[in-house]
Amino acid sequence: MPHYKILAPEVKSMPWQEKTEAEKGNSPLWRYAENPIIDRNPIPGVARIFNSAVVPYEGAFIGVFRAEQTNGIPFIYLGRSADGIHWTFDEKRIEFVDEEGRPFQPVYAYDPRLVKVEDTYYIIWCCDFWGASIGLARTKDFKTFVRMEPPFIPFNRNAVLFPRKVGGMYKMLSRPSDSGHTPFGDIFISESPDLIYWGRHRHVMSRSGNWWENLKIGGGAAPIETSEGWLLFYHGVTGTCNGYVYSIGGAILDIDEPSKVKYRCSTWLLTPEKPYEERGFVPNVCFPCATIHDSATGRIAIYYGAADSYVGLAFGYADEIIDYIKANDAASADDQSIGLR
């Protein structure tokens, strides 16, 4: 039995592959042997799918996918899978409507997250709002997608909604940025009573002196509620003479005050090492966007974008991941504060 409990429903049919001897190393994560699970040119008019999010749905899996169209404009497409590994996609992008049912399409949409809160599924992505900002939409049936008004003004990216209210409030992580391909960035948290009005902004954590996250960091998959706190997979970025390198990191946030970081791993959990992570449209990228997790076994499957060209899948056990983060903890006094000045 796991000694840390995942506080979420069981997912008995989740994608899974046990670690082999060849994959045993320093990290508690290992890659799916048949990666990437989504290759280039997956459907007509789409060159690449990456940085995408999935959830369990009606005994199978459904997802929202960053689809880079052949004209270079990214939009969100819907995908379905029986096993979480082999996917089919709608050939047309998701059509959003406003509160009155009128068309309400973003100029572009990329890096979506998909989170269920109570009986509603929310899609969060980066869109244009006279500059890069956050898009937000809801659905209950994956047939009608109601686009809501942007939660924040420009410039912002990497918004991640918590899977339940905390203290009666919706909570969202984000990474304030600038108008370009931001060469800096910390993770912040904001709250809302209704997903319309957002405030009580708090700092969560900054980039660190560790080489793999010394440039910027940003939210990844929706936090997983555990008996130890909110388990957060995020991305950390460093700069090299050959460009940025994106790795996957891990932290544990306080369950009742998630602006406070309890533990923060000093080392990466996954960094580009495989050909499909090192070579692609944007090389050297591992970018987490979603997890499937099973409370009965403690299994976690992480979906991540690879080299802005593919979707990869990695696995781990909650017990081993949390123990590894705690054993390699580098949370600072600033991380552990409530993030208010």
Buried (B, 14 or more C-beta within 10 A) or exposed (E): EBEBBBBBEEBEBBBBBEBEEEBEEEBBBBBBEEBBBBEBEBBEEBBBBBBBBBBBBEEEBBBBBBBBBEEEEBBBBBBBBEEBBEBEBBEEBBEBBEEEEEEBBBEBBBBBBBBBBEEEBBBBBBBBBEEBBBBBBBBEEBEEBBBBEBBBEBBBBBBBBBBBBBEEBBBBBBBBBEEEEBEBBBBBBBBBEEBEEBEEBBBBBBBBEBBBBBBBBBBBBBBBBBEBBBBBBBBBBBEEEEEBBBBBBBBBBBBEEBBBBBBBBBBBBBBBEBEBBBEBBBBBBBBBBBBBBBBEBBBBBBBBBBBBBBBBBBBBBBBBBBBBBBEBBBBEEEBBBEBEE
